[in-house]
Amino acid sequence: MTAGSNGDLAAAETAPRTNGHIAGVVRAASPDRPLPGAVISAVDATGKVVAHATTDRDGRFRLTGLPHRLYAVTRAPGPTAPPDGATLHLTLDGMRS
């Protein structure tokens, strides 16, 4: 570790890492099809949206530049999205929910 002239840790060493990402695919449950045009967001523990992306024609998205923390992944209503309450399948890193 490197200390500054006043003994504090250098800012670069104390800043959170921001090379995290969340990637996945969103599909409508019925009928089972990719969901293009859906806005996907990463929401931190305080409820702040820290990143968002729009799914491509295959339902794929990627949220980048995230500090390493826990996030909720949400979908905003959109013109191609099923209504709120509709079942969606979200695949993250090979896990399906």
C-alpha positions as CSV (number, residue, x, y, z in Angstrom):
1,M,0.0,0.0,0.0
2,T,1.1,3.5,-0.6
3,A,0.5,6.3,1.9
4,G,0.2,10.0,1.0
5,S,2.1,12.7,2.9
6,N,-0.5,12.8,5.6
7,G,-0.6,9.0,6.0
8,D,-3.9,8.4,4.1
9,L,-4.0,5.6,1.6
10,A,-3.7,6.6,-2.0
11,A,-7.1,7.3,-3.5
12,A,-6.5,4.8,-6.4
13,E,-6.1,2.0,-3.9
14,T,-9.2,2.8,-1.9
15,A,-11.6,3.5,-4.8
16,P,-14.0,0.6,-5.5
17,R,-13.1,-1.5,-8.5
18,T,-15.4,-0.7,-11.5
19,N,-14.6,-3.5,-13.9
20,G,-17.6,-5.6,-12.9
21,H,-20.4,-6.5,-15.4
22,I,-23.7,-8.2,-15.6
23,A,-24.7,-9.8,-18.9
24,G,-27.5,-12.0,-19.9
25,V,-30.6,-12.7,-22.0
26,V,-34.2,-11.8,-21.4
27,R,-37.0,-14.0,-22.9
28,A,-40.7,-13.7,-22.6
29,A,-42.1,-16.8,-21.0
30,S,-45.2,-17.1,-23.2
31,P,-44.6,-17.5,-26.0
32,D,-40.9,-18.4,-25.3
33,R,-39.2,-15.7,-27.4
34,P,-36.3,-13.2,-27.1
35,L,-37.3,-9.9,-25.7
36,P,-35.7,-7.1,-27.8
37,G,-35.9,-3.4,-26.7
38,A,-36.3,-4.1,-23.0
39,V,-34.5,-1.7,-20.7
40,I,-32.5,-3.6,-18.1
41,S,-31.0,-1.8,-15.1
42,A,-28.7,-2.6,-12.2
43,V,-30.0,-1.1,-9.0
44,D,-27.7,-0.9,-5.9
45,A,-28.7,-1.4,-2.3
46,T,-29.7,2.2,-1.9
47,G,-32.2,1.9,-4.8
48,K,-30.0,4.0,-7.2
49,V,-29.9,2.8,-10.8
50,V,-26.2,2.6,-11.5
51,A,-26.3,1.2,-15.1
52,H,-28.8,0.4,-17.8
53,A,-28.8,-1.2,-21.2
54,T,-31.4,-2.1,-23.9
55,T,-31.7,-5.6,-25.0
56,D,-30.7,-6.3,-28.6
57,R,-32.9,-8.3,-31.1
58,D,-31.8,-11.6,-29.5
59,G,-32.7,-10.3,-26.0
60,R,-29.1,-10.0,-25.0
61,F,-27.8,-7.2,-22.7
62,R,-24.6,-6.2,-20.9
63,L,-24.2,-3.7,-18.0
64,T,-20.5,-2.7,-17.6
65,G,-18.4,-0.5,-15.4
66,L,-20.0,-1.7,-12.2
67,P,-18.3,-1.5,-8.8
68,H,-18.1,-5.0,-7.2
69,R,-21.3,-5.1,-5.1
70,L,-24.7,-6.8,-5.1
71,Y,-27.3,-5.5,-7.4
72,A,-31.0,-6.1,-8.2
73,V,-31.6,-6.4,-12.0
74,T,-34.8,-4.8,-13.1
75,R,-36.8,-4.4,-16.4
76,A,-38.5,-1.1,-17.2
77,P,-41.7,-1.2,-19.2
78,G,-41.2,-0.6,-22.9
79,P,-43.0,-0.9,-26.2
80,T,-41.9,-4.6,-26.8
81,A,-42.0,-5.7,-23.2
82,P,-44.8,-7.8,-21.8
83,P,-47.0,-6.0,-19.2
84,D,-45.9,-5.8,-15.6
85,G,-46.6,-9.0,-13.8
86,A,-45.9,-11.1,-16.9
87,T,-43.4,-13.9,-16.4
88,L,-40.0,-13.3,-17.9
89,H,-36.9,-15.6,-18.0
90,L,-33.6,-13.9,-17.3
91,T,-30.4,-15.8,-17.8
92,L,-27.3,-14.5,-16.0
93,D,-23.9,-16.2,-16.5
94,G,-25.6,-19.5,-17.3
95,M,-28.2,-19.3,-14.4
96,R,-31.9,-19.1,-15.2
97,S,-34.5,-17.5,-12.9
